[in-house]
């Protein structure tokens, strides 16, 4: 018999405020995209879902100081998302309904049992299961946008990599070793249509482990490898952080940096000569809009019930 989630009353849900420091270029990263995409799906569950910034005051968006000064509606939930800012935001929002949408881990702070945690990956869920075992914990992966799909284009790039967060190993060892042996594209600029670029590539290289280890926190979900997989690329990636959720060597991707550069180069050259892999549709469906909508249909009312039981 299939498990059925505990029924929650589908009555009108009070406002949900999704907090981000800002949405301008200085904040651009996977965490910003995950927050904005969550906002998009949450608006299908409750129309009273609002983006609230708290560092940059931006036209068209609510600002946290103004929201707090204006006495937000009873039952409103403030969803904090930016790991570095969470402790200060929890202090500002004392005695209010606050939940944390957690992707990266390792920031070193704890949350009280009155703060539910929505984990963006199962590795993050395990982290908070150890760090906050008395808080309500939920699994809520990020949205994989519809444009990330195999469009059947001609793949004129053999090997693709982006310089942002790229490891010295890929940059200084693999790229020189592959140069002249394939059509290699190393991107060091912002790309408007990354889905189109992934659809042109046969192999995508991603190795963020040294970057995140140096930062002292984990990779969140690792959106680029997930998006590349959805576009039909063969992905060679590190397995740190949230990537361990969906990268399953050799079934959905390949581990990078194995044994020696020569071994990596040989596997990459073999991979780019192979036909495009079949899309792991069942795995990818976990991150698509219908699946996230079904989860939010249950999670958001459950959050309100939790807060009501605690008299918040």
RAKAPE-V881310 format. One record per residue. RES is the residue in three letters. PHI is phi in whole degrees, 0 to 359 (none if undefined). NEAR is the number of other ideal C-beta (glycine too) atoms within 8 Angstrom. D_CENTER is the distance of its C-alpha to the mean C-alpha in whole Angstrom. Layout:
BEGIN
res phi near d_center
RES PHI NEAR D_CENTER
RES PHI NEAR D_CENTER
END
This chain:
BEGIN
res phi near d_center
UNK none 2 32
UNK 290 3 28
UNK 287 4 26
UNK 247 5 26
UNK 298 6 24
UNK 303 5 26
UNK 296 5 28
UNK 232 9 27
UNK 301 6 29
UNK 275 4 27
UNK 297 5 29
UNK 306 4 28
UNK 264 10 25
UNK 297 12 25
UNK 301 12 23
UNK 243 14 19
UNK 254 14 19
UNK 266 15 15
UNK 265 13 16
UNK 224 15 14
UNK 296 9 17
UNK 178 10 17
UNK 233 11 16
UNK 284 8 18
UNK 303 4 18
UNK 294 6 18
UNK 257 11 14
UNK 293 7 13
UNK 188 6 10
UNK 299 11 6
UNK 296 12 6
UNK 293 11 9
UNK 299 10 7
UNK 297 17 5
UNK 294 13 8
UNK 291 11 10
UNK 289 11 9
UNK 299 16 10
UNK 305 11 13
UNK 297 9 14
UNK 288 13 14
UNK 299 13 15
UNK 294 9 18
UNK 283 7 19
UNK 269 11 20
UNK 222 12 22
UNK 295 4 23
UNK 273 9 23
UNK 252 12 19
UNK 230 9 19
UNK 278 10 17
UNK 234 14 19
UNK 264 16 19
UNK 226 11 21
UNK 248 5 21
UNK 266 10 22
UNK 273 4 24
UNK 234 10 24
UNK 302 3 26
UNK 90 3 25
UNK 245 9 22
UNK 290 10 23
UNK 241 11 24
UNK 302 11 23
UNK 304 7 27
UNK 290 8 28
UNK 297 11 27
UNK 292 8 28
UNK 290 6 31
UNK 266 6 32
UNK 55 3 31
UNK 301 8 28
UNK 305 7 29
UNK 303 4 30
UNK 90 9 27
UNK 297 12 24
UNK 250 15 21
UNK 258 13 19
UNK 258 14 15
UNK 273 14 14
UNK 226 13 11
UNK 263 12 12
UNK 312 11 13
UNK 297 5 16
UNK 263 10 17
UNK 300 13 17
UNK 304 7 20
UNK 294 7 22
UNK 292 14 21
UNK 298 13 22
UNK 295 7 25
UNK 292 8 25
UNK 255 10 24
UNK 305 6 27
UNK 71 4 28
UNK 250 8 26
UNK 283 11 23
UNK 231 13 20
UNK 233 13 17
UNK 240 13 14
UNK 266 14 10
UNK 253 13 9
UNK 250 15 6
UNK 290 14 9
UNK 230 12 12
UNK 98 8 16
UNK 287 9 16
UNK 95 3 20
UNK 265 6 20
UNK 249 5 21
UNK 238 11 20
UNK 291 7 24
UNK 292 6 24
UNK 275 7 24
UNK 249 12 20
UNK 293 11 18
UNK 239 14 15
UNK 260 13 12
UNK 269 14 10
UNK 280 14 6
UNK 208 14 8
UNK 290 8 12
UNK 301 12 12
UNK 291 16 11
UNK 298 11 13
UNK 294 8 16
UNK 301 13 16
UNK 283 14 16
UNK 296 9 19
UNK 273 6 21
UNK 275 8 20
UNK 223 12 20
UNK 292 6 22
UNK 259 4 24
UNK 276 13 21
UNK 297 8 20
UNK 242 11 17
UNK 224 11 15
UNK 256 9 12
UNK 221 12 10
UNK 293 10 7
UNK 285 12 5
UNK 281 12 8
UNK 268 10 9
UNK 296 8 11
UNK 299 6 15
UNK 291 6 16
UNK 273 11 14
UNK 207 9 17
UNK 285 9 20
UNK 267 8 23
UNK 71 3 26
UNK 282 7 26
UNK 289 4 28
UNK 263 10 26
UNK 264 5 28
UNK 245 12 26
UNK 285 10 26
UNK 225 16 24
UNK 238 15 21
UNK 209 14 19
UNK 249 11 18
UNK 287 8 19
UNK 297 5 16
UNK 64 6 16
UNK 288 11 18
UNK 287 12 20
UNK 303 7 24
UNK 298 11 24
UNK 291 13 23
UNK 294 10 24
UNK 261 7 28
UNK 243 10 28
UNK 291 14 27
UNK 300 12 27
UNK 299 7 30
UNK 292 9 31
UNK 271 13 30
UNK 300 7 31
UNK 89 3 34
UNK 251 7 33
UNK 196 9 31
UNK 274 7 29
UNK 255 11 27
UNK 235 9 25
UNK 250 8 23
UNK 264 10 21
UNK 237 6 21
UNK 219 4 21
UNK 289 4 19
UNK 244 7 18
UNK 294 4 19
UNK 245 7 18
UNK 290 9 16
UNK 296 13 16
UNK 296 9 20
UNK 293 12 20
UNK 299 16 18
UNK 286 12 21
UNK 267 11 23
UNK 260 16 22
UNK 270 11 23
UNK 231 14 21
UNK 240 16 18
UNK 256 13 18
UNK 213 15 15
UNK 216 13 16
UNK 259 14 14
UNK 303 10 16
UNK 298 10 19
UNK 298 10 17
UNK 288 14 15
UNK 296 8 18
UNK 293 6 20
UNK 283 6 17
UNK 83 5 18
UNK 228 9 14
UNK 267 13 12
UNK 295 12 9
UNK 286 15 6
UNK 254 16 4
UNK 73 14 6
UNK 299 11 6
UNK 302 11 9
UNK 298 15 11
UNK 297 14 9
UNK 294 14 11
UNK 296 14 14
UNK 303 15 15
UNK 296 13 15
UNK 269 14 17
UNK 92 10 19
UNK 281 12 19
UNK 273 13 20
UNK 257 14 17
UNK 250 15 18
UNK 214 16 16
UNK 291 12 16
UNK 245 8 15
UNK 282 11 13
UNK 59 15 11
UNK 291 14 8
UNK 297 14 10
UNK 294 9 13
UNK 287 10 11
UNK 241 11 12
UNK 269 13 14
UNK 230 6 18
UNK 299 9 20
UNK 261 4 22
UNK 279 6 21
UNK 243 10 18
UNK 183 15 18
UNK 238 11 20
UNK 283 11 20
UNK 262 13 21
UNK 76 8 23
UNK 272 8 25
UNK 66 4 29
UNK 203 6 30
UNK 301 9 29
UNK 298 6 32
UNK 293 9 30
UNK 298 14 27
UNK 300 12 29
UNK 299 8 31
UNK 291 11 28
UNK 294 15 26
UNK 296 11 29
UNK 295 8 30
UNK 295 12 26
UNK 287 12 27
UNK 272 5 30
UNK 270 7 29
UNK 298 3 28
UNK 303 7 25
UNK 289 7 23
UNK 292 3 23
UNK 292 10 20
UNK 285 9 18
UNK 304 6 18
UNK 298 5 18
UNK 294 8 15
UNK 294 13 13
UNK 302 9 15
UNK 302 8 13
UNK 256 11 10
UNK 276 11 12
UNK 305 8 14
UNK 301 7 17
UNK 292 10 15
UNK 292 14 13
UNK 298 11 16
UNK 298 8 18
UNK 292 11 16
UNK 293 13 16
UNK 303 9 20
UNK 264 10 20
UNK 292 11 18
UNK 298 14 19
UNK 297 13 23
UNK 296 12 22
UNK 298 13 21
UNK 297 13 24
UNK 297 10 26
UNK 300 10 25
UNK 296 11 26
UNK 297 8 29
UNK 296 6 30
UNK 266 7 30
UNK 68 4 32
UNK 259 8 29
END
